[in-house]
């Protein structure tokens, strides 16, 4: 096992002291000189045409700087990222397409003035018939949201239609074929503590944005595309971000930045646009709801012979990255159904409610949930232990798989870990063999029969860890300073500490010598961002390659100036020496470079590169059959980090996995069925698990690359991304095993549990 100087050792967080002392600067803490405030007049209707807008009374109000409507801007401006469906909707449009859609923008000296001015804007609406669900939108005579989306289906550019192997032959070889219609109709909210807040300023032909973006460069491109600006005309600086859970990618939900930009461009002053919690829950984004027809062929030994999936996903009023989510969701087919015989077809549907967008478990949580229901039916019919199913269908090292996201190189190889080994070790640590009694069999029943317990298990993974390109540069100065230039940000996972440690380890320098640039799109190379558990893998690879570049340059300089063969040059702590002779050392200055001098190394990573990530979860629940309540007794997860870089951050990432069970237990966005306005847009009615309600949970993290060569930075792989996805299916299975009811509609509220128990009793 290679001994590491910094990797795997606990160190102080870069922003740790500032966060706990309240000194950390979040977007809402910035107040440039002359800053005004923006507010949005939201549509009261789910679908309507604006006949006229009169904002003269609002403009006459003291303190109002300007009002912006669709009549005031270029009609070609539209919410898009430049490479998904045709341009739509217009940034401000003649049509409004959900309750909360932007009708007008007001800039004023204070938020209160701006809010009061919104009430003085007179709008004449022609109310239109809306569609709220996938089924409604797909009806032949359904109202059409956009002319460019016939049938309310958004054309897609991702690989959402593919077939491999021989589907019919595969089904003919099965001992049992599952054929089901299923769906996921609950719109869970990401719920970071910080609601969207943007500071925008238009100056020197550039739109400057201060924004808590998890992916500044990606967001920069989306804003530029939406506003018909050149890429370099948009600058994004990301300060402390706080939580994101995917919602701060601002990819499908780039609207808030674009609207802030329009305000600043018309007002000619810096503008802060910040949502209230109610606006955040009502208008920003929700998890994508979806439905599917699934056909699964299965043998008695848990071999999958074929799988076919036809999926529709609900974009809400704006189709953007949902097709990316569905494409990433096909990764569930890789990790849950190991067969060459696969067919997939997917479509994105637009409806009249808040848009769906990025959320931890990006796309594959949804597909994991859908596939789990087919897998459960097949395993029960054939008497298969679910752990044995997951073990048999988990990728092993060197296995080939079809990755729909990796074109033109669709054939990928699992170059990471043996995930079946993780299944075995995790099941052993949880004690599955002793707890599992069979399908529909409780682990315990109270003497009076009121309380029953059951266990469940499921896993999730994806093969998109790399995803998109990454870049970083590292500069080593003549006096031993190390500067890492990256736009990757941190929102709790220790991303920037990872890059700091990788640089210090690769260059054999003290950690305190390493500094990271601000996450500024004009000060660091572009990068797809901190998302999808790619930060450690892609960011770490880039920093490591940049440091290797520096070491190669040091070797060449030392050979030229000191006569040491480049292959024998060694470097550490700011000194150069020859291999085998560590007692004779030369400092960088003045022997290798000047005092005000530096060597810059460049690191690049292309993206998808045979990388996979995986997690398994186990639960034991107790059901009160009189009250219909579900209590989580035990919750356990297993992952493989390859090598842990930041021990405490890794622990925190793993211990956050309990949040995944609550899509099945409590979290739900409640819509009014008449107009689909959100009815529980507050932290009282939107039920979330508080820290004092966290169930007992534990985890196992393997480090399979500690003593092996690896393409990963010092063997480290991401672990955080799949932590949300397996929890819901595991709860579904545990509920069935506890009391014999198989629910599908998240969350499993007491009312739903009692109704299902009553139906079961009546049928019996």
Residue, then its C-alpha position, 0 to 999 in steps of 0.5 A: x500500500x502506497x503511503x500518501x502524504x496528504x491523500x486520506x488524511x484529515x485536514x481543515x476545510x478551505x472555507x471551514x472557519x469562514x462558514x462556521x464564523x459567518x464570514x463566508x460570502x454567499x451571493x446574497x452578501x454581495x452589494x455592489x455600489x448602486x445596487x437595486x432589487x428585482x421582482x417578478x410579476x408571476x402569472x396567475x393562470x396555467x395557460x394564457x395569452x397576454x392581450x395587453x400590459x399597462x405598467x404606467x402606474x408601476x413606473x409612476x411609483x417613487x423608487x421604481x427604476x424600470x419595468x421589463x415585459x415581452x414587448x421590451x426585449x428581442x423576441x428571439x431570446x429564449x430559454x435554451x442551452x444551445x444544443x437541446x430542443x428548438x428554441x422555446x419558450x421566449x424569455x418573456x413571452x406573449x404566452x404564459x404556460x404555468x402558474x408562476x410564469x414571468x409576466x413582467x420584471x420590476x427593478x426598484x430601489x428596494x424589494x418592498x417597492x418592487x413588490x408593490x409595483x408588481x401589484x400596479x401592473x395591469x394585465x389583460x389575459x386570454x385564458x387558455x385550456x391547459x394540460x397538466x399530466x403526460x396522459x393529458x398532453x399526449x391526447x390527440x386533441x390536447x391543447x398545444x403548448x408550442x408550435x415547434x413541439x407537435x403533440x407536446x413532444x419535444x424533439x431530442x438530440x440525445x440517444x433516446x432510441x436504441x436497440x442492442x442484441x436480439x430482443x425477441x430471442x432474449x424474451x424467448x429464453x426467459x423463464x418469466x417475462x414481466x410486462x408492466x405499466x408503471x410511473x413515478x408521479x411525485x415531484x420531490x423538491x431539491x430543497x437547498x437552504x439557499x433559495x436562488x439569488x443572483x446579482x447581475x450587472x451589465x458593463x463594458x459589453x459584458x453581463x457579470x453575474x454573481x451566482x451560487x452555481x454548481x457549474x459556472x462554465x456550463x451555466x455561462x454557456x446556457x445564459x449566453x445561448x439564451x440571451x444571444x450573447x457571445x460566450x465571452x460576453x457572460x462572466x459568472x463568479x461563484x462565491x460560497x455555494x452552500x447546498x445544491x443537490x443538483x438544483x444550482x446547475x442552472x441548466x434547465x432552470x437558467x431562467x432566474x439568471x437570464x431574468x436578472x440579466x435582463x433587469x440589469x441590462x435595462x436598468x443600467x445598474x447592478x440588480x439583485x434578484x432573489x426568490x423567497x422560499x415560496x417562490x423557490x418551491x412554487x416556480x423554480x424546479x421540481x424532480x422530473x415525473x415519469x411513466x414507462x412500459x417495461x418488459x423484462x425477461x428473467x431466468x430462475x438463476x437471476x439472469x436477465x435475458x432481455x429488457x425493453x423500456x418505453x419511457x415518457x418524462x414530464x418537462x413541465x413548461x420548459x423542455x431543456x435538460x430532461x432529455x439529458x436526464x433520460x439519457x443518463x437514466x438509461x445507465x440504470x439498464x447497465x447496472x440493474x439488467x446485465x444483458x446484451x438484449x436491450x431496447x429503449x425509447x424515450x420522449x420528453x413531454x411538455x405540460x402547464x406546470x413548473x419545469x422539472x430540472x436537475x436533482x441529485x440522482x439525475x435521471x437514473x433515480x427515476x429509471x431506477x424506481x421504474x425498473x425496480x418494480x419490474x425486477x421485484x415482480x420477476x424475482x418474487x415470481x421465480x423465488x429469487x433472493x433480491x441480493x442474489x439478483x443484484x450481485x449477479x447483475x452488477x458489473x465486474x472489472x473488465x466487463x463491456x457495456x453499452x453506454x448510450x451517452x458515450x457516442x460514438x464510442x458506445x462500447x465501454x468497459x468497466x475499468x473501475x471496481x468489481x461491483x458484485x464484490x461490493x454487493x456481497x460485502x455490504x449484504x454481509x455487513x448488514x446481515x442480510x442472510x439472517x434478516x431475509x425471510x422471503x418475499x412477502x414474509x415479515x422479519x418480525x410481528x408483534x404479539x398483537x399483530x399491530x406492528x410488523x417489520x420487513x427488510x428491503x434492498x436495492x442499488x443504483x449506479x451510473x456510467x456517466x461519471x466523466x460525462x463532459x470535458x474538464x480542464x484545470x491549470x496549475x502554476x508553480x512559482x519560483x518561491x514554491x507557491x502552487x496555484x490551482x486554476x479551476x471553476x469547480x466549486x464546492x457545495x459540501x462535498x469537499x471538492x476544492x479540498x480534493x483538488x488542493x490535496x491532489x496538487x500537493x500530493x502530486x508535487x510533493x509540496x506542503x498543503x499550505x503552499x497550495x491555493x485555489x483560484x476563485x470560481x470565475x469563468x474569466x479567470x480559469x479554464x472552462x469545466x463542466x462543473x461539480x456535478x454527477x460525482x465527477x468532481x473528484x474523478x474529472x477535476x482530480x485527473x485534470x489537476x494531477x495531469x497538470x502537476x505531471x506536466x509541471x514535473x516534466x518541465x522541471x525535469x527538462x530545466x534541471x537537465x539543461x541547468x544542472x546537468x541531471x538527466x531528466x528521468x532522474x530528477x526528483x522534486x519536493x518541498x520546493x527543491x530539486x535533487x537527483x534520484x539516489x542522492x537526496x542529500x544534495x538539493x537545489x531550490x527552485x530559485x535561483x537554480x531552476x527559475x527566477x524569483x518572479x517566475x513560474x511553470x504552468x502545467x495544463x490538465x485536460x480530461x475528455x469526459x466519458x472514459x469507462x468509468x462507473x459508480x454504484x451504491x447499494x442500500x438496505x432498510x428495515x422498517x416497522x409498519x403500524x397497521x392501525x395508523x398506517x405509519x412507517x418507521x425506519x428501524x435500520x438503514x445501511x449503505x455500501x459504496x466503493x471510493x477506490x481511495x478516500x481523499x477527504x475522510x470526513x467529507x466522504x463520511x458526510x457524503x455517505x451519511x447523507x444517504x438517508x435522504x433518499x428514503x424520504x421520496x418514499x416516506x414523506x416528501x411531496x409537492x402537492x399541486x392544486x388539480x385545477x391549475x397546478x399551483x403548488x399548495x405546500x410552498x413552505x417549510x411547514x407543509x412541505x414535509x422533510x425529515x429533520x435532523x432529530x428524526x434521522x433514522x439509525x443508519x450506517x455504511x460501508x465504504x471500500x477502498x479497492x484502489x489503495x494498493x492498485x494502479x488506477x486511471x483515477x487520481x490516486x485511485x479515488x472515485x466519487x461516491x456521493x451521486x447514487x446515494x439518493x436513488x436506491x432508498x425509495x425502491x428499498x422502502x417499497x420492497x420492505x413495505x411489501x415484505x412487512x405487510x404484503x402491499x406493493x405501493x407505487x405512488x410516492x410518498x407512502x403516506x398513512x392514508x395510502x398504506x391503510x387503503x392498501x391494507x383494507x383492499x388486501x383484507x377485502x380481497x382476501 
